[in-house]
Amino acid sequence: MLLDFFSHKPNRYLIPAIIALVLVVALNNLWDLFAKWGLASPLLQEPRTITVSAEGKVTVTPDTARLNLSSHTQGKSAEDVQQKNAEAMNKVIELVKSKGVEDKDIKTTGYNLYPRYDYVEGRQIAAGYTLDQTVEVKVRDLKKVGEIITGAVGRGANQVSGVEFFVDDPDKFRVEARAQAFEKARAKAKELAKLSGIKLGRVVNFSESFAGEPPVIFARASEVYGIGGAAPDTQAGSQEIAVNVTVVFEIK
């Protein structure tokens, strides 16, 4: 029945379809011709691409140290512990500044005043107050880190914690790491192109990300109650600055 339908009326369906197909081909060729003459934009085609990733890395010596200096004070009244703590921390900050540390590199990061209790025969009895104050210090002259720790302890800081060394401005080292990563990505793309028998074109897109750059830890949480004598020997060590890139190349 279906064969009879087309055998009796072929021109009604076949001829319009052929005409439409011819028009589409003709218009497409005409559009390409106009594009060559600059009279129209060429038809957009999704480019063939290859995507590669690579990492660049440089090893540097940290140029800045960060340390937390704290004073843990106890007393009978809130006013008493505040006064004692302020006297101690003011001496600590004065010592830090005398070592060349600027105001912008000294920051109070903790100030906690709370009551203290004793327990006698199951009863809670007020015993006074405790005040913990912490100052974060950035030291740019690494030779003075040990002197600052020892001097701060001698002036009332009875806790030193979180001593770490890091690169204060990693961006200038990322330039070199980025260049390394990009060259590795290009070499990898060329190798893949050679293996697959294709030709690389221009870069059509790229992105980058930064790998973690953990600081060098000297003392994560050390308490130095009443320690005197020579300054501790602090070593800055080394730190890696890494950049990861993803590059998209056009395939010719």
Salt bridges, closest charged atoms under 4 A:
GLU55 OE1 - LYS57 NZ 3.71
ASP80 OD2 - LYS84 NZ 3.43
ASP103 OD1 - LYS97 NZ 3.04
ASP105 OD1 - LYS104 NZ 3.68
ASP105 OD2 - ARG140 NE 2.95
ASP132 OD1 - HIS72 ND1 2.41
GLU136 OE2 - ARG66 NE 3.95
GLU136 OE2 - LYS107 NZ 4.00
GLU147 OE1 - LYS99 NZ 3.34
GLU164 OE2 - ARG66 NH1 2.24
ASP168 OD1 - LYS138 NZ 3.19
ASP168 OD2 - ARG140 NH1 2.87
ASP171 OD1 - ARG174 NH1 2.63
GLU208 OE1 - ARG178 NE 2.56
GLU213 OE2 - ARG174 NH2 3.31
GLU240 OE1 - LYS57 NZ 3.67
GLU250 OE1 - ARG202 NE 3.48
